[in-house]
Amino acid sequence: MKMYVAGMDMGSYMSKLLILDQDGKEMVREKENSGVLYGDTAKKLLERGCAKLGIRPEELGRVVLTGIGSKSVDQDAKVVTDVTCQSTACRKLVPGCHTVVDVGGSLTKVIRLDPDGHVAQFVFSEKCAAGSGRFMQVIARILEIDVEEIGPLSMKGTEPITFSTGCAVFAESDVITKIGEGETKENILAGMNLAVSGKIVNLVKRVGYAPECVITGGAAQNQGLVAAVSDRLQDRASQAPEPQFSCAYGAALVALEELHGSEADGEKAVCGKRDSDGKMDGTTGGGEL
């Protein structure tokens, strides 16, 4: 019987599901607004994803959860840190990467990998939206554009504005003022990318930069931000393949590793469980989180 594993990234704004078969081939990917009830969102994603394969969620060989809402899910599944999942995914997708920048909806994290691809050090941004995807969402709302338009428009900016504050709340006032002065959306967005990239590179400096840099998370779909980070690093930063799903992919890889590990030990493949103390377990592929 063919086996499948699932990885779910329960993000602050968007939750993602990715299902692999026993050979590591991607079979299903789904996403859903997280809402406030992560458990309901996880159930909906699993049911929808499994229906495409003609199976029930309980027939999955392994399920691994990650993300800010993972511990709120009443699901018989293992919970793994997003640092572990992102590093696992990125070293699989971009084998030469040693710096991973995850620009999430509520915060940004930077992970440095050692020469063997294991997590050496990581750092999180402060609890402020200015260095995260939330900042971009706020600016997009004020400019009345879709988030997907940010990248293309920002690349057309010729005179990026300078934000007078590092706070997302006060930055709204800056944008409103600039709009009143007749500033273009392109220049405002280009300035926003400069502001966010500055915060990202400060985090990179704290862990110590090691090439190659890969940017992931939903905000990595903004090619203007990727270009701004590259300029500040004076080195090429690349966008992770399908960056919005990379954390879910990493969770699925952890699930796949556990599935094969249990089979090698002659165990029956069943869904993994949380640790007895309920804490997140980030041990996979050599990581020590």
C-alpha positions, 0 to 999 in steps of 0.5 A, spaced: 500 500 500 502 506 498 504 511 504 503 518 504 506 524 509 503 531 510 507 537 513 502 543 515 505 550 517 500 553 521 502 561 520 499 567 523 496 569 517 496 563 512 496 555 513 499 551 508 499 543 507 503 539 503 503 532 502 508 527 499 508 520 497 513 515 500 518 516 495 518 524 497 514 526 490 509 532 492 502 530 491 498 535 494 499 542 496 493 546 499 493 553 503 487 557 507 487 563 511 489 561 518 483 565 522 483 564 529 481 557 530 487 553 528 484 546 529 478 547 524 483 550 519 488 544 520 482 539 519 479 543 513 486 542 510 487 535 511 480 533 509 481 537 503 488 534 501 486 527 503 480 527 499 484 529 492 488 522 494 482 518 495 484 517 502 482 519 509 486 523 514 487 518 519 491 513 513 496 518 513 503 515 515 505 521 518 503 528 520 508 533 522 505 540 524 509 547 525 508 554 525 505 559 530 499 556 531 501 548 531 500 547 538 493 550 538 491 544 533 488 538 537 491 533 532 495 527 533 501 529 530 508 531 532 510 539 532 517 541 530 520 548 530 519 552 524 527 553 524 528 546 523 523 546 518 525 551 514 532 549 514 531 542 512 527 545 506 532 550 504 538 545 504 534 540 500 532 545 495 538 549 495 544 545 497 549 550 497 545 555 502 548 557 508 544 563 510 536 562 510 532 568 511 524 567 513 520 573 512 513 571 515 507 574 516 508 576 523 516 576 524 522 575 521 528 570 522 535 568 520 538 562 520 545 560 519 547 553 517 554 550 518 558 547 513 554 540 513 547 544 513 545 543 520 543 549 524 548 553 527 545 559 529 538 563 529 535 569 531 528 572 531 526 579 529 523 583 535 515 583 536 514 589 531 511 588 524 516 593 520 520 587 519 515 582 517 510 581 511 505 584 515 508 591 514 507 589 506 500 588 507 499 594 511 502 598 505 499 594 500 492 596 503 493 603 504 495 603 496 489 599 495 493 594 491 494 586 492 500 584 495 502 580 489 503 587 485 508 589 490 514 586 487 513 588 480 511 595 482 517 596 487 522 594 481 519 600 477 521 605 483 526 610 481 526 614 487 525 610 493 522 614 499 525 614 506 521 612 512 522 616 518 520 611 523 522 604 524 515 602 526 509 600 522 504 604 525 507 610 524 510 608 517 502 608 515 502 616 516 509 617 512 505 613 506 499 617 507 503 623 507 507 621 501 501 620 497 498 627 499 504 630 496 503 626 490 508 620 490 508 614 486 506 607 488 512 605 485 517 609 489 513 608 496 514 600 495 521 601 493 522 605 499 518 600 503 523 594 501 529 598 503 526 599 510 525 592 510 531 589 507 535 594 512 532 590 518 533 583 515 540 585 514 541 587 521 539 580 523 543 577 518 549 580 521 547 578 528 548 571 526 554 572 521 553 572 514 555 565 510 553 565 502 549 563 499 543 566 502 536 564 500 529 568 502 523 564 504 516 565 507 510 568 503 514 575 503 519 572 499 515 572 493 516 580 493 522 580 488 523 587 489 525 585 497 530 580 494 533 585 490 534 590 496 537 584 500 542 582 495 544 590 494 545 590 502 549 584 502 553 585 496 552 578 494 546 575 491 540 572 495 535 568 491 528 566 492 526 559 495 522 555 490 515 556 492 517 560 498 510 560 501 510 553 502 517 551 504 516 551 511 510 546 510 515 542 505 520 542 511 515 539 515 513 534 510 520 532 509 521 531 517 515 526 517 518 522 511 524 521 515 520 519 521 516 514 516 522 511 513 526 510 520 520 507 523 519 502 517 527 501 518 526 499 525 520 494 523 515 499 526 508 500 524 507 506 520 502 511 524 501 518 525 507 521 530 505 524 536 507 530 540 512 529 546 509 527 552 511 534 555 507 538 549 514 541 547 516 542 540 521 537 538 526 540 533 531 534 532 531 532 525 537 531 520 542 533 525 539 540 527 539 541 535 533 545 536 
